[in-house]
């Protein structure tokens, strides 16, 4: 397998055991980093959705309060 480090290509078959273990660990880390970035993007979408729902519900509550205030004023 070809490995590129600092813009230089290496054949993993020519690397020693320590270097090959480091390559394997780096692959795991890079895959995990990619997964975390994807999870973060998904969380942002879900967060935005729930904020939208909350804002909508708060607006409904504010409208209901305004309606109640109007009723109280009309009664007086």
C-alpha positions as CSV (number, residue, x, y, z in Angstrom):
1,X,0.0,0.0,0.0
2,X,1.2,3.5,-0.8
3,X,1.5,5.9,2.1
4,X,2.1,9.7,1.6
5,X,3.7,11.7,4.4
6,X,4.8,15.3,3.9
7,X,4.2,15.0,0.1
8,X,6.5,12.0,-0.1
9,X,5.3,8.6,-1.2
10,X,6.3,5.4,0.6
11,X,5.5,1.7,0.1
12,X,4.2,0.3,3.3
13,X,5.9,-3.0,2.6
14,X,9.2,-1.2,3.0
15,X,8.3,0.4,6.3
16,X,9.3,-1.1,9.6
17,X,6.9,-2.4,12.2
18,X,6.7,0.8,14.2
19,X,6.0,2.9,11.1
20,X,3.3,0.4,9.9
21,X,1.6,0.6,13.3
22,X,1.7,4.4,13.2
23,X,0.1,4.3,9.7
24,X,-2.6,1.9,11.0
25,X,-3.3,4.2,14.0
26,X,-3.4,7.3,11.8
27,X,-6.0,5.6,9.5
28,X,-8.1,4.9,12.5
29,X,-7.8,8.4,13.8
30,X,-8.6,9.9,10.4
31,X,-11.7,7.7,10.0
32,X,-12.8,8.7,13.5
33,X,-12.2,12.4,12.8
34,X,-14.3,12.1,9.6
35,X,-17.1,10.3,11.5
36,X,-17.1,13.0,14.3
37,X,-17.3,15.7,11.6
38,X,-20.3,13.9,10.1
39,X,-21.9,13.5,13.5
40,X,-21.4,17.2,14.3
41,X,-23.1,18.2,11.0
42,X,-26.0,15.9,11.8
43,X,-26.3,17.4,15.3
44,X,-26.3,20.9,13.9
45,X,-29.3,20.0,11.7
46,X,-31.2,18.4,14.6
47,X,-30.4,21.3,16.9
48,X,-31.6,23.8,14.3
49,X,-34.8,21.8,13.9
50,X,-35.6,21.8,17.6
51,X,-34.8,25.5,17.9
52,X,-37.2,26.2,15.1
53,X,-39.9,24.1,16.9
54,X,-39.2,25.9,20.2
55,X,-39.3,29.3,18.6
56,X,-42.6,28.4,16.9
57,X,-44.1,27.2,20.3
58,X,-42.9,30.3,22.1
59,X,-44.5,32.5,19.4
60,X,-47.8,30.6,19.9
61,X,-47.5,31.2,23.7
62,X,-46.8,34.9,23.1
63,X,-49.8,35.2,20.8
64,X,-52.0,33.4,23.4
65,X,-50.8,35.8,26.1
66,X,-51.6,38.8,23.8
67,X,-55.0,37.4,23.2
68,X,-55.6,37.0,26.9
69,X,-54.4,40.6,27.6
70,X,-56.8,41.8,25.0
71,X,-59.7,39.9,26.6
72,X,-58.9,41.4,30.0
73,X,-58.8,44.9,28.6
74,X,-62.1,44.4,26.7
75,X,-63.8,43.2,30.0
76,X,-62.6,46.3,31.9
